[in-house]
């Protein structure tokens, strides 16, 4: 009898730990081994990066993609057709922006969300869009389409700051989410 | 009396000239475009090109106005990202056309986005003349 109960507890523990890992994309030991963890995503600290990227869209923090993605996105050729738009930079600006992105990419960061993005993209081909990252997809998948695509004040999952009111500061937690036209949505 | 008349004409002419804006940056660019073979920059031609609709990359018709709005003294909006674009008219936005590198950067990008090619020096000079008159 005692042994049975022991087994039950053990099984439950394994089950919980297992599901925890699947959810967090990081093992318990990886989590324990990292005492420098910080919350959220490192905000942008480079002035040129901020200025140039935010000229057209939210200056997505480098910690939202792994370095292998920034390597692909931030070349002269790639920028001349940046998701359909020409976003060319001169050579000096491009170098500074690329260096900054690579130094602060998700896989170089100790920020919690960046770690999760790094792990979610470690074994797959470099995503070009933040919205292709498995972790980001999973975090949003239960939100009905009408609240994002069908929402005239959101339109696409790419517009982080349409709902994440503190996206500019690198803060993406549930408490700071406000979906336009759906004030009552609770995650 | 004749002197006074001449003075009035002169002052009037100066006022008329000064309604078009100019900055050291635009002076530099006009000189550069001329050295590249362009001449007689024309605000009217620039304005016609500005509103001319051409087929964009996704088959929709677009012009400069698609993002910069029809009233250059008002804010515009990027057609894809929705990012607010500050007014282009120097009469309401003194920051416009003060930085040669910035002007050239955006000519390069936006000409390619709308026309699918870079603009010629003539076209750029015409656009500048047109925008500076706003």
Interface residues (C-beta under 8 A of the other chain):
Chain A: X54 X55 X56 X57 X80 X83 X84 X85 X86 X87 X88 X89 X90 X155 X159
Chain B: X57 X58 X78 X80 X81 X82 X83 X101 X105 X108 X109 X110 X112 X113
